[in-house]
Every structure is written in structure tokens, then in C-alpha cells.
Amino acid sequence: MTTNERQQKILEYLQGEKDSKVSTIISLFDVTPATIRRDLTRLESAGRIARTHGSVHYVDQPVISHFQMRKDNFWDENQAIAKVAASMINPGDTVLFDSGPITYSIASKINQQTDITIVTNSVPIISLLEPPQRNVMLAGGMFDFENMCTIGPDAEAFLDNISASILFLETTGIRGGDGMTVISPFQAGIKRKMISCSRKRVLVMNNSDLNSAGAILFAPFSVLDTIIIARPIEDPALLRQLNHDGIEIIIANP
């Protein structure tokens, strides 16, 4: 049983019981007490549980974040894209992960890899990584609750010192053939900074992103090397633009 599977089992148990002693939860699994306590710490940090004096309480989550909604609604597509993306990572790489459900899926496939350095502003990505993964850096800054990531001038300044081998980038939409868009100027700022400090830039996106456009254009397609998308792009004008810019398009095919 993986760490993520064990934590899901803990949540399922608590959903039924609502409250439990830590010792009871420890007795349910064939792992060390320290391992379960680490699981509980991560679940508490994610806001899924609360702990008081040796007891654990399930936290209902009536509000679903944008991150969680996209993670759940596009599970198959995200996994297919992540499989392709993970194969592009080489030993010794410094891998920069943008925040988002697809990059989270990519990180979940490499969380035991010790021969790379991971840099991100995504709190969910940091929370899923586990030993023996050692080289992990989180950009500090303001916390964006909707997207579960750090943003703002401090996060951008942190990236000034980073030189990434490869960037996995997400977008909330596109604007015709112009490029990639977001809603928040803070999100635009951190994405531009990630692009500027990376040698290879890979956009990972679901086809649903082709049908939406945010208010802020954060970069043209020409900054990209590769796009990994779940299914073929059907817009001929967009395809012409991407081909003109020399961008490799990889279809993940869930």
C-alpha cells in the first residue's frame, strides 16, 4: 500500500467514525506508529483532519477548491498526460513544477526518485513527496487558497536563483493563437518567472482548457518547446500557429 492509498484509507475510516484515537488508527495498519503520525501530519496540513490530545477528528469539506475539482473531474486525462511527462525527466535534472492538478499527477509518479531536484510553488506537490526524496525546494510567498500554491513577489524572487532543466507548466485557458491565459495577475507573474528560469518548457493541459480564456495573457505559445495534451487539437488555426512556432505536440490518449 502506497502512502497516498494509506492516507485515503485513513480518511475513509474517519468519514465513518468522525472521531478516533491515534492509537486506534495505528492499529489498523501494518506500518510503524511514526509512519502513521507522518500521515496524520500531512492530512492535518491539508485541512482534512484535526488533532487534539491523542484524538483525530474528520474535517468536512463542503467547499471544493478549483484545484480539487480539476483533479477529480479530469483524473484519467491527468494520469495519461502525467505518464508521458514523467518519461521526459532525466537523472540529474532540476524539475520545476507549476501548481495544478496535472503537475501534481506528474509529481506523484516520481516521488521516490532521488536523482533529481524538485522546485515548486505547489503545496499539494510538496505534501505528497516522501523519503527518500531529498532535493525539494518550495517557493515562499503569499498563499493562494483556491489554487493551493504560493504566489507574489517573494515567490517570484525565490525563482531568480533557480535554473531549471525542465518546466511543467499549466494554464487556465488560451486566447486564440496569441497564447496562454490566467485570471489572476499574481498567477501570471509566477508563471512568467518560471518560464524565464527554465531551459525546456512543457505545457501540460486538458482539452477543456482550449475552450476557456482568462483575462490575462501571461505568455505566447512561442516560449514553449512541447505541449502534452490528452486528445488531438481540432482547431486548424491553432494548429497552424503551434506548427509555425515549432512546438512539439504530444497526444497522451487516456
PASEBA-1860 file (N, C-alpha, C; in nm, 3 decimals):
! residues 254
1> MTTNERQQ> 0.084/-0.119/0.000/0.000/0.000/0.000/0.088/0.125/0.000 ~ 0.063/0.217/-0.095/0.142/0.340/-0.102/0.098/0.438/0.007 ~ 0.178/0.543/0.025/0.143/0.647/0.122/0.008/0.709/0.091 ~ -0.014/0.745/-0.037/-0.140/0.807/-0.075/-0.259/0.715/-0.050 ~ -0.242/0.586/-0.081/-0.350/0.490/-0.057/-0.379/0.475/0.092 ~ -0.273/0.473/0.174/-0.292/0.459/0.318/-0.363/0.583/0.374 ~ -0.325/0.700/0.328/-0.390/0.822/0.377/-0.536/0.827/0.335 ~ -0.567/0.777/0.215/-0.707/0.771/0.171/-0.786/0.675/0.258
9> KILEYLQG> -0.723/0.563/0.296/-0.790/0.467/0.385/-0.818/0.530/0.522 ~ -0.724/0.609/0.571/-0.744/0.678/0.699/-0.865/0.771/0.689 ~ -0.872/0.847/0.578/-0.984/0.940/0.561/-1.117/0.865/0.550 ~ -1.117/0.754/0.478/-1.240/0.676/0.465/-1.286/0.623/0.601 ~ -1.190/0.580/0.683/-1.223/0.531/0.816/-1.282/0.644/0.902 ~ -1.219/0.760/0.894/-1.265/0.873/0.976/-1.398/0.929/0.927 ~ -1.425/0.918/0.798/-1.554/0.963/0.748/-1.667/0.886/0.815 ~ -1.643/0.759/0.841/-1.745/0.677/0.908/-1.750/0.699/1.057
17> EKDSKVST> -1.632/0.716/1.119/-1.625/0.727/1.264/-1.634/0.870/1.316 ~ -1.590/0.965/1.231/-1.581/1.108/1.265/-1.470/1.138/1.365 ~ -1.458/1.057/1.470/-1.354/1.076/1.570/-1.287/0.941/1.599 ~ -1.157/0.946/1.631/-1.086/0.822/1.664/-0.962/0.856/1.744 ~ -0.916/0.763/1.824/-0.788/0.778/1.891/-0.676/0.748/1.790 ~ -0.565/0.818/1.805/-0.449/0.793/1.719/-0.405/0.647/1.730 ~ -0.408/0.594/1.852/-0.365/0.455/1.873/-0.452/0.357/1.796 ~ -0.581/0.387/1.783/-0.671/0.300/1.707/-0.634/0.300/1.560
25> IISLFDVT> -0.605/0.418/1.506/-0.567/0.427/1.365/-0.435/0.354/1.340 ~ -0.342/0.367/1.432/-0.213/0.296/1.421/-0.236/0.146/1.412 ~ -0.331/0.096/1.491/-0.356/-0.049/1.496/-0.418/-0.103/1.366 ~ -0.469/-0.015/1.280/-0.534/-0.059/1.158/-0.436/-0.092/1.046 ~ -0.310/-0.051/1.060/-0.215/-0.064/0.951/-0.088/-0.136/0.996 ~ -0.030/-0.210/0.906/0.091/-0.284/0.936/0.214/-0.201/0.901 ~ 0.223/-0.084/0.964/0.339/0.005/0.949/0.374/0.060/1.087 ~ 0.484/0.132/1.096/0.526/0.183/1.227/0.435/0.297/1.273
33> PATIRRDL> 0.424/0.319/1.404/0.348/0.434/1.455/0.399/0.567/1.398 ~ 0.530/0.577/1.380/0.587/0.702/1.325/0.535/0.729/1.185 ~ 0.517/0.623/1.105/0.465/0.638/0.969/0.323/0.692/0.971 ~ 0.240/0.637/1.060/0.101/0.684/1.070/0.097/0.828/1.120 ~ 0.184/0.862/1.212/0.185/1.000/1.262/0.226/1.097/1.152 ~ 0.318/1.055/1.062/0.353/1.140/0.948/0.233/1.155/0.855 ~ 0.159/1.045/0.835/0.038/1.052/0.753/-0.061/1.152/0.812 ~ -0.080/1.145/0.942/-0.176/1.234/1.008/-0.130/1.379/1.000
41> TRLESAGR> 0.001/1.401/1.010/0.053/1.537/0.998/0.024/1.594/0.860 ~ 0.043/1.513/0.757/0.015/1.559/0.621/-0.134/1.585/0.600 ~ -0.218/1.497/0.652/-0.362/1.516/0.638/-0.409/1.640/0.714 ~ -0.348/1.665/0.828/-0.382/1.784/0.905/-0.338/1.909/0.830 ~ -0.218/1.907/0.770/-0.168/2.022/0.694/-0.257/2.051/0.574 ~ -0.315/1.946/0.517/-0.404/1.962/0.402/-0.546/2.002/0.443 ~ -0.570/2.012/0.575/-0.702/2.052/0.624/-0.806/1.942/0.623 ~ -0.761/1.815/0.608/-0.857/1.705/0.601/-0.894/1.652/0.739
49> IARTHGSV> -0.808/1.670/0.837/-0.835/1.623/0.973/-0.790/1.730/1.073 ~ -0.833/1.713/1.198/-0.784/1.796/1.309/-0.743/1.700/1.421 ~ -0.641/1.737/1.497/-0.591/1.651/1.606/-0.592/1.728/1.737 ~ -0.637/1.659/1.843/-0.634/1.716/1.978/-0.607/1.606/2.079 ~ -0.499/1.619/2.155/-0.471/1.532/2.270/-0.488/1.383/2.239 ~ -0.421/1.336/2.136/-0.424/1.193/2.105/-0.544/1.147/2.027 ~ -0.632/1.241/1.987/-0.750/1.205/1.908/-0.743/1.271/1.770 ~ -0.816/1.212/1.677/-0.821/1.262/1.540/-0.966/1.286/1.503
57> HYVDQPVI> -0.993/1.397/1.437/-1.130/1.434/1.400/-1.136/1.459/1.250 ~ -1.235/1.402/1.184/-1.254/1.424/1.040/-1.308/1.564/1.018 ~ -1.255/1.633/0.916/-1.299/1.769/0.883/-1.380/1.763/0.755 ~ -1.508/1.797/0.764/-1.592/1.803/0.644/-1.544/1.917/0.555 ~ -1.550/1.894/0.423/-1.504/1.995/0.326/-1.617/2.025/0.228 ~ -1.713/2.111/0.268/-1.824/2.141/0.179/-1.783/2.223/0.058 ~ -1.675/2.300/0.070/-1.630/2.383/-0.041/-1.516/2.312/-0.113 ~ -1.533/2.286/-0.243/-1.431/2.218/-0.322/-1.347/2.323/-0.393
65> SHFQMRKD> -1.218/2.318/-0.374/-1.129/2.416/-0.437/-1.122/2.392/-0.587 ~ -1.078/2.495/-0.658/-1.057/2.483/-0.802/-0.959/2.370/-0.832 ~ -0.853/2.362/-0.752/-0.753/2.256/-0.770/-0.817/2.118/-0.756 ~ -0.893/2.096/-0.648/-0.952/1.965/-0.622/-1.054/1.929/-0.729 ~ -1.132/2.026/-0.774/-1.234/2.000/-0.875/-1.170/1.952/-1.005 ~ -1.063/2.021/-1.049/-0.995/1.982/-1.173/-0.921/1.850/-1.157 ~ -0.872/1.823/-1.038/-0.805/1.697/-1.012/-0.903/1.581/-1.022 ~ -1.022/1.597/-0.967/-1.121/1.490/-0.966/-1.190/1.473/-1.102
73> NFWDENQA> -1.224/1.585/-1.168/-1.303/1.580/-1.290/-1.224/1.530/-1.411 ~ -1.093/1.544/-1.408/-1.011/1.506/-1.524/-0.906/1.403/-1.484 ~ -0.945/1.309/-1.399/-0.850/1.212/-1.345/-0.781/1.131/-1.454 ~ -0.857/1.071/-1.546/-0.799/0.986/-1.649/-0.706/1.065/-1.740 ~ -0.751/1.183/-1.782/-0.668/1.267/-1.868/-0.538/1.307/-1.798 ~ -0.550/1.348/-1.671/-0.432/1.390/-1.596/-0.330/1.278/-1.583 ~ -0.378/1.158/-1.557/-0.288/1.044/-1.540/-0.217/1.010/-1.671 ~ -0.289/1.016/-1.783/-0.228/0.987/-1.912/-0.121/1.090/-1.947
81> IAKVAASM> -0.152/1.217/-1.925/-0.055/1.323/-1.952/0.066/1.308/-1.861 ~ 0.040/1.277/-1.734/0.148/1.264/-1.636/0.245/1.152/-1.673 ~ 0.193/1.043/-1.724/0.278/0.930/-1.762/0.377/0.972/-1.871 ~ 0.328/1.045/-1.971/0.415/1.093/-2.078/0.517/1.193/-2.024 ~ 0.469/1.286/-1.942/0.557/1.391/-1.890/0.668/1.332/-1.803 ~ 0.634/1.237/-1.717/0.733/1.178/-1.626/0.846/1.111/-1.704 ~ 0.815/1.058/-1.822/0.918/0.991/-1.903/1.020/1.089/-1.961 ~ 0.991/1.219/-1.954/1.081/1.321/-2.008/1.186/1.366/-1.906
89> INPGDTVL> 1.174/1.321/-1.782/1.264/1.363/-1.675/1.386/1.271/-1.672 ~ 1.503/1.331/-1.671/1.628/1.256/-1.673/1.702/1.268/-1.540 ~ 1.785/1.169/-1.506/1.866/1.180/-1.384/1.949/1.308/-1.384 ~ 1.955/1.372/-1.269/2.030/1.495/-1.256/1.953/1.621/-1.290 ~ 1.831/1.607/-1.342/1.751/1.724/-1.379/1.707/1.804/-1.257 ~ 1.697/1.935/-1.274/1.623/2.020/-1.180/1.487/2.044/-1.244 ~ 1.382/1.989/-1.182/1.248/1.990/-1.240/1.163/2.095/-1.170 ~ 1.111/2.189/-1.248/1.027/2.295/-1.194/0.881/2.264/-1.224
97> FDSGPITY> 0.801/2.252/-1.119/0.659/2.222/-1.132/0.576/2.346/-1.103 ~ 0.498/2.388/-1.200/0.392/2.485/-1.178/0.286/2.420/-1.089 ~ 0.199/2.500/-1.030/0.091/2.444/-0.948/-0.024/2.400/-1.037 ~ -0.091/2.292/-0.999/-0.207/2.247/-1.073/-0.224/2.097/-1.061 ~ -0.342/2.047/-1.099/-0.372/1.904/-1.083/-0.291/1.814/-1.176 ~ -0.252/1.863/-1.295/-0.174/1.778/-1.385/-0.031/1.767/-1.335 ~ 0.028/1.878/-1.295/0.165/1.873/-1.241/0.169/1.791/-1.114 ~ 0.062/1.796/-1.035/0.051/1.711/-0.916/0.058/1.564/-0.955
105> SIASKINQ> -0.013/1.528/-1.063/-0.013/1.389/-1.110/0.125/1.348/-1.157 ~ 0.196/1.439/-1.223/0.332/1.408/-1.268/0.422/1.383/-1.146 ~ 0.415/1.472/-1.049/0.498/1.458/-0.929/0.470/1.329/-0.855 ~ 0.344/1.284/-0.858/0.310/1.160/-0.787/0.378/1.039/-0.849 ~ 0.417/1.050/-0.976/0.481/0.937/-1.044/0.632/0.934/-1.023 ~ 0.687/1.040/-0.964/0.833/1.044/-0.946/0.871/1.070/-0.800 ~ 0.776/1.054/-0.708/0.801/1.099/-0.571/0.903/1.014/-0.495 ~ 0.948/0.904/-0.555/1.053/0.823/-0.493/1.188/0.845/-0.560
113> QTDITIVT> 1.192/0.929/-0.662/1.315/0.946/-0.740/1.411/1.038/-0.665 ~ 1.532/0.990/-0.643/1.628/1.065/-0.560/1.736/1.134/-0.641 ~ 1.739/1.113/-0.772/1.848/1.168/-0.852/1.808/1.295/-0.926 ~ 1.702/1.362/-0.879/1.659/1.489/-0.937/1.635/1.589/-0.825 ~ 1.628/1.716/-0.863/1.590/1.822/-0.770/1.453/1.875/-0.812 ~ 1.363/1.885/-0.718/1.227/1.933/-0.745/1.210/2.073/-0.687 ~ 1.161/2.165/-0.771/1.130/2.301/-0.729/0.985/2.329/-0.764 ~ 0.910/2.388/-0.673/0.769/2.413/-0.700/0.714/2.522/-0.609
121> NSVPIISL> 0.598/2.576/-0.648/0.522/2.664/-0.560/0.393/2.596/-0.515 ~ 0.382/2.465/-0.543/0.259/2.390/-0.515/0.267/2.320/-0.380 ~ 0.177/2.353/-0.290/0.173/2.287/-0.159/0.128/2.141/-0.171 ~ 0.028/2.108/-0.254/-0.007/1.966/-0.268/0.109/1.880/-0.318 ~ 0.190/1.933/-0.409/0.305/1.856/-0.456/0.403/1.831/-0.343 ~ 0.432/1.932/-0.265/0.523/1.916/-0.152/0.468/1.813/-0.054 ~ 0.336/1.814/-0.033/0.276/1.726/0.068/0.279/1.580/0.026 ~ 0.284/1.551/-0.105/0.283/1.411/-0.145/0.422/1.350/-0.152
129> LEPPQRNV> 0.526/1.434/-0.160/0.663/1.382/-0.168/0.702/1.319/-0.035 ~ 0.778/1.212/-0.043/0.813/1.139/0.077/0.956/1.087/0.066 ~ 1.019/1.052/0.180/1.153/0.994/0.174/1.150/0.870/0.084 ~ 1.258/0.847/0.004/1.390/0.911/0.015/1.410/1.035/-0.070 ~ 1.302/1.096/-0.121/1.318/1.218/-0.199/1.382/1.325/-0.111 ~ 1.498/1.378/-0.153/1.573/1.469/-0.065/1.580/1.612/-0.117 ~ 1.598/1.629/-0.247/1.623/1.762/-0.302/1.493/1.828/-0.346 ~ 1.428/1.896/-0.251/1.298/1.958/-0.276/1.302/2.102/-0.227
137> MLAGGMFD> 1.257/2.194/-0.312/1.254/2.335/-0.274/1.115/2.394/-0.301 ~ 1.062/2.465/-0.203/0.931/2.529/-0.213/0.949/2.680/-0.214 ~ 0.894/2.744/-0.316/0.898/2.890/-0.323/0.806/2.949/-0.216 ~ 0.858/3.043/-0.138/0.777/3.110/-0.037/0.698/3.224/-0.097 ~ 0.602/3.275/-0.022/0.522/3.387/-0.071/0.382/3.385/-0.013 ~ 0.294/3.464/-0.073/0.153/3.463/-0.033/0.089/3.332/-0.073 ~ -0.006/3.285/0.007/-0.072/3.158/-0.022/-0.203/3.181/-0.095 ~ -0.217/3.118/-0.211/-0.339/3.122/-0.291/-0.422/2.999/-0.255
145> FENMCTIG> -0.526/3.018/-0.174/-0.606/2.905/-0.125/-0.679/2.834/-0.239 ~ -0.724/2.909/-0.337/-0.801/2.850/-0.447/-0.717/2.751/-0.527 ~ -0.591/2.786/-0.550/-0.503/2.701/-0.630/-0.399/2.627/-0.547 ~ -0.402/2.643/-0.415/-0.315/2.569/-0.323/-0.167/2.590/-0.355 ~ -0.128/2.717/-0.373/0.011/2.744/-0.410/0.055/2.879/-0.356 ~ 0.185/2.905/-0.365/0.241/3.035/-0.327/0.256/3.122/-0.450 ~ 0.232/3.252/-0.431/0.238/3.349/-0.540/0.296/3.479/-0.487 ~ 0.313/3.576/-0.574/0.353/3.709/-0.531/0.502/3.735/-0.547
153> PDAEAFLD> 0.545/3.857/-0.510/0.683/3.899/-0.531/0.787/3.810/-0.463 ~ 0.759/3.761/-0.343/0.856/3.676/-0.273/0.875/3.543/-0.344 ~ 0.767/3.485/-0.392/0.777/3.359/-0.467/0.853/3.379/-0.596 ~ 0.829/3.491/-0.663/0.899/3.521/-0.787/1.048/3.545/-0.761 ~ 1.080/3.617/-0.653/1.220/3.644/-0.620/1.295/3.515/-0.590 ~ 1.229/3.420/-0.527/1.291/3.291/-0.499/1.338/3.225/-0.628 ~ 1.258/3.236/-0.733/1.290/3.171/-0.860/1.403/3.241/-0.936 ~ 1.439/3.363/-0.895/1.551/3.432/-0.959/1.680/3.353/-0.947
161> NISASILF> 1.691/3.271/-0.843/1.814/3.194/-0.819/1.808/3.052/-0.875 ~ 1.700/3.020/-0.947/1.679/2.885/-0.997/1.711/2.876/-1.146 ~ 1.779/2.769/-1.184/1.798/2.736/-1.325/1.746/2.594/-1.344 ~ 1.628/2.582/-1.403/1.561/2.453/-1.414/1.593/2.387/-1.548 ~ 1.613/2.256/-1.544/1.634/2.178/-1.667/1.506/2.172/-1.747 ~ 1.393/2.154/-1.678/1.265/2.137/-1.745/1.154/2.194/-1.658 ~ 1.059/2.260/-1.720/0.942/2.317/-1.652/0.817/2.246/-1.703 ~ 0.731/2.205/-1.610/0.598/2.157/-1.645/0.499/2.266/-1.603
169> LETTGIRG> 0.436/2.325/-1.702/0.355/2.445/-1.686/0.209/2.413/-1.712 ~ 0.120/2.479/-1.637/-0.023/2.468/-1.661/-0.080/2.603/-1.701 ~ -0.198/2.600/-1.763/-0.269/2.723/-1.799/-0.417/2.703/-1.769 ~ -0.486/2.813/-1.741/-0.631/2.802/-1.720/-0.708/2.821/-1.848 ~ -0.639/2.862/-1.955/-0.707/2.879/-2.084/-0.612/2.935/-2.188 ~ -0.663/2.952/-2.309/-0.584/3.012/-2.416/-0.665/3.123/-2.483 ~ -0.594/3.213/-2.550/-0.660/3.320/-2.624/-0.623/3.306/-2.771 ~ -0.712/3.238/-2.845/-0.689/3.218/-2.987/-0.550/3.163/-3.014
177> GDGMTVIS> -0.480/3.226/-3.106/-0.344/3.187/-3.136/-0.242/3.271/-3.062 ~ -0.290/3.358/-2.971/-0.199/3.451/-2.903/-0.114/3.383/-2.796 ~ -0.177/3.295/-2.717/-0.101/3.232/-2.611/-0.186/3.187/-2.494 ~ -0.121/3.178/-2.379/-0.180/3.117/-2.260/-0.229/3.225/-2.163 ~ -0.340/3.197/-2.096/-0.402/3.297/-2.010/-0.432/3.244/-1.871 ~ -0.445/3.339/-1.778/-0.490/3.311/-1.641/-0.585/3.423/-1.599 ~ -0.643/3.408/-1.483/-0.736/3.509/-1.432/-0.664/3.608/-1.341 ~ -0.570/3.560/-1.261/-0.504/3.642/-1.160/-0.371/3.699/-1.209
185> PFQAGIKR> -0.345/3.827/-1.184/-0.213/3.883/-1.219/-0.101/3.819/-1.139 ~ -0.129/3.772/-1.018/-0.026/3.703/-0.939/0.011/3.570/-1.002 ~ -0.091/3.498/-1.054/-0.062/3.374/-1.123/0.018/3.401/-1.251 ~ -0.016/3.507/-1.321/0.057/3.544/-1.442/0.204/3.571/-1.409 ~ 0.228/3.641/-1.300/0.365/3.678/-1.262/0.452/3.557/-1.231 ~ 0.399/3.463/-1.154/0.479/3.346/-1.115/0.504/3.256/-1.236 ~ 0.406/3.245/-1.326/0.424/3.162/-1.445/0.529/3.223/-1.538 ~ 0.526/3.353/-1.555/0.629/3.419/-1.639/0.768/3.396/-1.581
193> KMISCSRK> 0.779/3.405/-1.450/0.909/3.385/-1.386/0.956/3.241/-1.405 ~ 0.866/3.144/-1.394/0.902/3.004/-1.417/0.954/2.983/-1.559 ~ 0.888/3.044/-1.654/0.930/3.032/-1.794/1.070/3.088/-1.812 ~ 1.097/3.202/-1.749/1.225/3.271/-1.770/1.343/3.196/-1.710 ~ 1.320/3.109/-1.612/1.433/3.041/-1.546/1.443/2.894/-1.586 ~ 1.376/2.855/-1.696/1.376/2.715/-1.738/1.431/2.701/-1.880 ~ 1.506/2.593/-1.901/1.564/2.569/-2.034/1.465/2.499/-2.127 ~ 1.392/2.401/-2.078/1.291/2.332/-2.159/1.155/2.358/-2.095
201> RVLVMNNS> 1.059/2.400/-2.177/0.927/2.438/-2.124/0.820/2.350/-2.186 ~ 0.749/2.280/-2.098/0.647/2.185/-2.141/0.512/2.227/-2.084 ~ 0.417/2.257/-2.171/0.281/2.288/-2.127/0.202/2.159/-2.119 ~ 0.142/2.132/-2.003/0.055/2.016/-1.986/-0.087/2.068/-1.968 ~ -0.179/2.018/-2.050/-0.313/2.077/-2.048/-0.419/1.976/-2.089 ~ -0.541/1.997/-2.040/-0.658/1.922/-2.082/-0.724/1.995/-2.198 ~ -0.797/1.920/-2.280/-0.864/1.981/-2.394/-0.968/2.084/-2.353 ~ -1.022/2.072/-2.232/-1.118/2.171/-2.184/-1.057/2.310/-2.175
209> DLNSAGAI> -0.924/2.317/-2.157/-0.858/2.447/-2.149/-0.863/2.522/-2.282 ~ -0.885/2.449/-2.392/-0.892/2.512/-2.523/-1.018/2.595/-2.539 ~ -1.117/2.569/-2.453/-1.247/2.636/-2.466/-1.267/2.748/-2.366 ~ -1.161/2.787/-2.296/-1.174/2.896/-2.198/-1.056/2.990/-2.214 ~ -1.077/3.113/-2.171/-0.971/3.213/-2.179/-0.979/3.305/-2.058 ~ -0.866/3.321/-1.990/-0.860/3.415/-1.878/-0.838/3.556/-1.926 ~ -0.846/3.649/-1.834/-0.834/3.790/-1.870/-0.691/3.831/-1.901 ~ -0.594/3.756/-1.850/-0.454/3.799/-1.857/-0.373/3.701/-1.942
217> LFAPFSVL> -0.313/3.752/-2.048/-0.222/3.673/-2.131/-0.086/3.674/-2.063 ~ -0.036/3.555/-2.020/0.091/3.555/-1.948/0.209/3.517/-2.035 ~ 0.184/3.453/-2.151/0.296/3.420/-2.240/0.243/3.374/-2.376 ~ 0.318/3.401/-2.485/0.281/3.346/-2.616/0.321/3.200/-2.624 ~ 0.264/3.129/-2.719/0.299/2.988/-2.738/0.445/2.970/-2.776 ~ 0.504/3.072/-2.837/0.641/3.060/-2.887/0.744/3.033/-2.778 ~ 0.710/3.056/-2.650/0.806/3.028/-2.542/0.815/2.879/-2.511 ~ 0.720/2.801/-2.567/0.713/2.659/-2.534/0.800/2.575/-2.627
225> DTIIIARP> 0.844/2.461/-2.575/0.908/2.359/-2.657/0.811/2.247/-2.692 ~ 0.724/2.213/-2.596/0.636/2.096/-2.612/0.502/2.124/-2.547 ~ 0.397/2.069/-2.604/0.264/2.063/-2.542/0.224/1.917/-2.530 ~ 0.186/1.876/-2.409/0.128/1.743/-2.389/-0.019/1.763/-2.357 ~ -0.104/1.704/-2.437/-0.248/1.724/-2.423/-0.317/1.588/-2.432 ~ -0.434/1.577/-2.371/-0.499/1.446/-2.361/-0.546/1.393/-2.497 ~ -0.604/1.482/-2.580/-0.661/1.440/-2.708/-0.620/1.538/-2.818 ~ -0.633/1.500/-2.944/-0.590/1.588/-3.053/-0.657/1.725/-3.049
233> IEDPALLR> -0.583/1.826/-3.092/-0.635/1.962/-3.106/-0.708/1.971/-3.239 ~ -0.833/2.015/-3.237/-0.915/2.015/-3.358/-0.920/2.151/-3.427 ~ -0.877/2.257/-3.360/-0.882/2.392/-3.418/-0.768/2.407/-3.520 ~ -0.800/2.416/-3.651/-0.694/2.424/-3.752/-0.609/2.549/-3.741 ~ -0.671/2.662/-3.704/-0.595/2.786/-3.690/-0.493/2.776/-3.577 ~ -0.534/2.716/-3.466/-0.442/2.699/-3.353/-0.329/2.604/-3.390 ~ -0.363/2.497/-3.459/-0.260/2.402/-3.501/-0.158/2.469/-3.593 ~ -0.205/2.554/-3.684/-0.113/2.625/-3.774/-0.019/2.714/-3.694
241> QLNHDGIE> -0.073/2.782/-3.591/0.010/2.869/-3.508/0.116/2.790/-3.432 ~ 0.075/2.679/-3.375/0.168/2.597/-3.298/0.276/2.538/-3.388 ~ 0.237/2.495/-3.507/0.337/2.444/-3.602/0.431/2.555/-3.647 ~ 0.377/2.674/-3.668/0.460/2.788/-3.706/0.564/2.818/-3.599 ~ 0.525/2.803/-3.472/0.615/2.831/-3.361/0.711/2.715/-3.333 ~ 0.697/2.606/-3.408/0.788/2.492/-3.392/0.768/2.415/-3.265 ~ 0.645/2.407/-3.216/0.616/2.340/-3.089/0.581/2.194/-3.113 ~ 0.645/2.106/-3.040/0.613/1.965/-3.045/0.480/1.941/-2.973
249> IIIANP> 0.389/1.866/-3.037/0.259/1.834/-2.974/0.253/1.685/-2.952 ~ 0.234/1.645/-2.826/0.226/1.503/-2.789/0.084/1.475/-2.739 ~ 0.019/1.377/-2.798/-0.116/1.337/-2.758/-0.104/1.221/-2.660 ~ -0.158/1.239/-2.540/-0.141/1.137/-2.435/-0.237/1.020/-2.450 ~ -0.356/1.045/-2.508/-0.456/0.938/-2.530/-0.489/0.859/-2.403 ~ -0.579/0.911/-2.318/-0.617/0.839/-2.194/-0.674/0.701/-2.226
END
